[in-house]
């Protein structure tokens, strides 16, 4: 086949320690483990952000998410939207003659048909446009029309939709994104699967999370079987990753009665979790299998980031990107083929709620060095601002369960916040200290200062571009 099929699977809030291969026996993921044993395994692979919407924007556009306007998961405010001036990876594959599809979570624009996946390069969409959905009381958006739940578990529904897409397009090149909801909250899983982990001694909340992952693993097995049955497995680049690290806290409305909101669990010792720019929040697994195109059953420790996948995948498929904006990502196809990476490019991350604030929760990595500006304790200026933020949360919950009740984003003002003075940045030698246990900024002041200036310059640049979109 001259054009490889591409199936890009993205889990939601799944860390290294949730992956059977790396979980020291905690989680049962036989399909993923088998896939990993046959795949190229990237050991220094990074998400585009510490949370979902901006991370997915980086994957879809090849650009830093702040540039695109997708800065937080707040879809009722439109802060999850990728600006309409941006071209997506699906736009490029569609222009090259691929059938394009997305199954699962979108979370890059709701409440306006211009931001629907069908308007962003995907011929077919079956999933949900918000940040999460109830696993049993779901509302499935099928190309703009809603279908009410038939009682099946959502992960099983998404697996079946992915299989159907593969069967339908088996005789033509296709690009399919399967963006699983699991293991994102709400914490819901089939009782018989959960009970296995309870019997193994796990606290109920963690048992549910592991059960959600196991059911997703079964869905991954269905996708692999569909590729085999269609006779296209060897001509398909099959990939699996996660949008960010594991969620260690959950809102009370997202957990069953009697379950702790504390979701802390094994994550291979990495510092931080979802929402944090420490390794635990942004370093995520990536496995890639393409028997007719990539080395198999081998590890690659080159630094690769979500922004790299658009230029890399279009290069591997020998197609052109249709966008006219400069990419932040780099074509890493030579690295995937086994050519050594002689220098690691500089990479940046930043995340906070509402409009970006460069002094908090930001990081830059260059070679082995990583500079971190720790997350600040940002409070609301007044009780009225806190009340406004609470109203956003209420509307967020309502949208997830009743998207049909919403027709537009809310034009409310942002709550005013108080930003304290930031502490000194931290410096880590990730090559020797991947768990970020030893801050060596004091011993390497010149390196720390250089990286801080690079981070500040980068933030000023991308935030200026975002502000031009807002205006």
GUVEX-631945 format. One line per field, with one value per residue (C-alpha): x, y, z. Coordinates in steps of 0.5 Angstrom, whole numbers. Layout:
x <- X, ...
y <- Y, ...
z <- Z, ...
END
This chain:
x <- 0, 3, -1, -1, -7, -6, -10, -8, -11, -11, -13, -15, -12, -8, -1, 5, 3, -3, 0, 0, 7, 10, 5, 9, 3, -3, -7, -9, -8, -6, -8, -3, 2, 2, 2, 8, 12, 11, 12, 17, 16, 18, 21, 21, 15, 11, 4, 2, 0, -2, -9, -14, -16, -9, -6, -10, -10, -2, -3, -8, -5, 3, 3, 3, -4, -3, -2, -9, -13, -14, -12, -17, -22, -28, -32, -38, -33, -30, -23, -22, -23, -18, -18, -22, -15, -12, -11, -11, -8, -15, -15, -8, -10, -17, -14, -9, -15, -16, -22, -22, -25, -26, -29, -29, -28, -27, -26, -23, -30, -37, -43, -42, -42, -36, -32, -35, -30, -34, -32, -24, -23, -26, -31, -34, -35, -38, -37, -38, -35, -34, -29, -32, -39, -43, -41, -48, -52, -48, -51, -47, -46, -46, -44, -48, -54, -55, -57, -59, -56, -58, -55, -48, -42, -39, -32, -35, -39, -33, -30, -35, -35, -28, -29, -35, -30, -25, -29, -33, -26, -22, -21, -18, -13, -16, -14, -18, -17, -20, -20, -22, -26, -22, -20, -23, -28, -34, -31, -36, -34, -37, -38, -35, -29, -28, -29, -23, -19, -22, -21, -14, -13, -14, -19, -25, -24, -17, -20, -26, -20, -16, -23, -24, -17, -18, -25, -21, -16, -21, -23, -16, -16, -22, -19, -13, -18, -21, -15, -13, -20, -19, -13, -9, -6, 1, 0, -3, 1, -3, -1, -3, -2, -5, -7, -3, -2, -6, -12, -10, -16, -24, -29, -35, -40, -35, -35, -39, -42, -37, -31, -25, -24, -16, -14, -7, -4, 2, 6, 13, 15, 14, 13, 6, 0, -5, -5, 2, 8, 13, 14, 8, 3, 6, 11, 6, 7, 7, 8, 7, 7, 7, 11, 12, 15, 18, 23, 19, 20, 25, 26, 27, 29, 29, 25, 18, 12, 5, 7, 12, 6, 3, 10, 12, 6, 5, 12, 11, 5, 9, 3, 3, 0, -5, -4, 0, 2, 9, 9, 12, 13, 19, 19, 22, 21, 28, 29, 23, 27, 33, 37, 40, 38, 44, 41, 34, 30, 28, 20, 15, 9, 5, -2, -7, -14, -17, -13, -5, -1, 7, 9, 6, 6, 11, 17, 22, 26, 33, 37, 38, 36, 29, 27, 20, 16, 12, 4, 2, -3, -8, -14, -20, -20, -27, -33, -37, -31, -31, -39, -38, -33, -38, -43, -38, -37, -45, -46, -40, -43, -50, -47, -44, -51, -55, -51, -58, -60, -54, -53, -48, -42, -43, -40, -39, -33, -27, -27, -21, -15, -10, -3, 2, 10, 13, 18, 25, 25, 27, 32, 33, 38, 32, 37, 40, 34, 28, 24, 25, 28, 34, 33, 40, 39, 43, 49, 48, 45, 47, 43, 37, 38, 38, 32, 28, 29, 28, 21, 19, 21, 17, 11, 11, 11, 5, 1, 1, -1, -7, -9, -9, -14, -18, -19
y <- 0, 7, 10, 7, 8, 11, 9, 14, 12, 17, 15, 20, 22, 15, 15, 11, 7, 5, 2, -6, -6, -1, -2, -8, -12, -7, -7, -12, -10, -16, -12, -6, -11, -15, -9, -6, -12, -11, -4, 2, 5, 12, 13, 20, 22, 28, 31, 38, 40, 38, 38, 35, 41, 44, 38, 35, 42, 41, 34, 36, 43, 41, 48, 50, 50, 57, 60, 56, 59, 52, 54, 51, 45, 50, 49, 53, 59, 57, 56, 49, 52, 51, 58, 57, 60, 54, 47, 41, 34, 31, 37, 35, 28, 29, 34, 28, 23, 20, 18, 21, 20, 21, 16, 19, 25, 32, 37, 43, 47, 46, 50, 52, 48, 51, 48, 41, 36, 35, 42, 41, 36, 29, 26, 22, 23, 19, 21, 27, 34, 36, 34, 28, 24, 19, 12, 9, 16, 18, 23, 21, 26, 23, 28, 33, 29, 26, 19, 17, 12, 5, 3, 0, 2, 8, 5, -1, 4, 7, 1, -2, 5, 5, -2, 0, 5, 1, -4, 1, 4, -2, -1, 6, 10, 12, 16, 15, 18, 14, 18, 14, 17, 12, 13, 20, 21, 20, 14, 8, 1, -6, -8, -15, -12, -7, -13, -16, -10, -10, -17, -16, -11, -4, 2, 2, 9, 6, -1, 3, 7, 0, -3, 3, 2, -6, -5, 0, -5, -10, -5, -4, -11, -11, -5, -10, -15, -11, -9, -16, -18, -13, -15, -8, -9, -9, -3, 1, 5, 4, 8, 9, 15, 19, 26, 28, 24, 21, 25, 25, 28, 28, 33, 30, 30, 25, 19, 14, 15, 13, 13, 18, 24, 22, 19, 18, 12, 9, 13, 10, 15, 21, 28, 31, 29, 31, 39, 39, 41, 36, 29, 26, 31, 31, 25, 20, 13, 12, 6, 5, -1, -1, -7, -5, 2, 2, -2, -6, -9, -3, 3, 10, 15, 21, 27, 27, 32, 32, 38, 33, 28, 33, 34, 27, 23, 27, 26, 18, 18, 23, 28, 36, 40, 44, 50, 56, 58, 56, 49, 49, 41, 38, 32, 26, 21, 20, 19, 13, 10, 9, 15, 18, 25, 29, 35, 35, 42, 46, 45, 49, 48, 52, 51, 55, 56, 61, 66, 64, 66, 65, 66, 59, 52, 53, 49, 49, 43, 43, 37, 34, 40, 42, 49, 49, 55, 51, 52, 58, 58, 63, 65, 69, 76, 77, 72, 75, 72, 65, 65, 67, 61, 56, 58, 56, 49, 48, 50, 45, 39, 41, 41, 34, 31, 35, 38, 39, 45, 49, 53, 58, 59, 64, 71, 72, 76, 72, 72, 76, 73, 74, 72, 72, 73, 67, 63, 62, 57, 50, 46, 39, 34, 30, 25, 23, 25, 23, 23, 31, 29, 34, 41, 44, 51, 53, 49, 51, 59, 60, 55, 56, 64, 62, 57, 62, 68, 63, 61, 68, 70, 64, 65, 73, 70, 65, 69, 75, 71, 68, 75, 77, 72, 74, 81
z <- 0, -2, 3, 10, 14, 21, 28, 33, 40, 46, 53, 58, 64, 64, 67, 66, 72, 69, 63, 65, 62, 67, 73, 76, 76, 78, 72, 67, 60, 56, 49, 50, 53, 47, 42, 46, 45, 38, 37, 38, 45, 46, 53, 53, 50, 52, 52, 49, 56, 63, 61, 56, 51, 50, 50, 44, 41, 40, 37, 32, 30, 31, 35, 42, 45, 47, 40, 38, 43, 47, 54, 59, 59, 60, 54, 56, 56, 49, 52, 49, 42, 37, 33, 26, 23, 25, 20, 23, 22, 19, 14, 11, 11, 8, 3, 1, 0, 6, 9, 16, 23, 30, 35, 42, 46, 42, 47, 42, 41, 43, 42, 35, 29, 26, 32, 31, 28, 22, 20, 23, 18, 20, 15, 21, 28, 33, 40, 45, 44, 52, 57, 59, 59, 63, 62, 62, 61, 55, 49, 43, 38, 31, 26, 29, 31, 38, 40, 47, 51, 50, 56, 54, 57, 53, 52, 49, 45, 42, 41, 36, 33, 31, 29, 24, 21, 20, 16, 12, 10, 9, 2, 2, 6, 13, 18, 25, 32, 37, 43, 49, 55, 60, 65, 66, 71, 73, 76, 73, 71, 70, 77, 76, 73, 79, 84, 81, 83, 90, 91, 90, 95, 92, 95, 91, 87, 85, 83, 79, 75, 74, 71, 67, 64, 63, 59, 55, 54, 51, 46, 44, 42, 38, 34, 33, 31, 26, 23, 22, 19, 14, 12, 13, 20, 17, 13, 19, 23, 30, 36, 43, 48, 53, 53, 60, 67, 71, 75, 83, 85, 83, 84, 89, 83, 79, 84, 87, 94, 99, 95, 96, 92, 93, 86, 88, 85, 83, 77, 77, 82, 77, 81, 80, 76, 71, 71, 73, 69, 73, 69, 72, 69, 62, 61, 58, 54, 47, 43, 35, 31, 23, 21, 14, 16, 23, 27, 32, 39, 41, 45, 43, 48, 44, 46, 42, 44, 41, 37, 33, 31, 25, 21, 23, 21, 14, 13, 14, 9, 4, 4, 5, 11, 9, 14, 13, 20, 22, 26, 33, 32, 28, 23, 28, 22, 22, 29, 29, 23, 28, 26, 32, 35, 35, 39, 43, 41, 46, 49, 53, 57, 61, 64, 69, 69, 65, 61, 62, 67, 65, 72, 74, 72, 67, 64, 59, 57, 53, 53, 59, 63, 65, 69, 72, 75, 80, 80, 85, 90, 86, 90, 87, 89, 92, 94, 88, 84, 87, 86, 79, 78, 82, 77, 71, 75, 75, 68, 66, 70, 66, 59, 60, 62, 58, 52, 48, 53, 51, 44, 45, 50, 56, 55, 62, 65, 68, 75, 78, 81, 86, 83, 89, 88, 84, 88, 85, 79, 80, 75, 74, 70, 67, 64, 71, 75, 72, 78, 79, 86, 86, 85, 82, 80, 86, 83, 76, 76, 69, 66, 70, 68, 61, 61, 65, 60, 54, 58, 59, 52, 49, 54, 51, 44, 44, 49, 44, 39, 43, 45, 37, 37, 42, 40
END
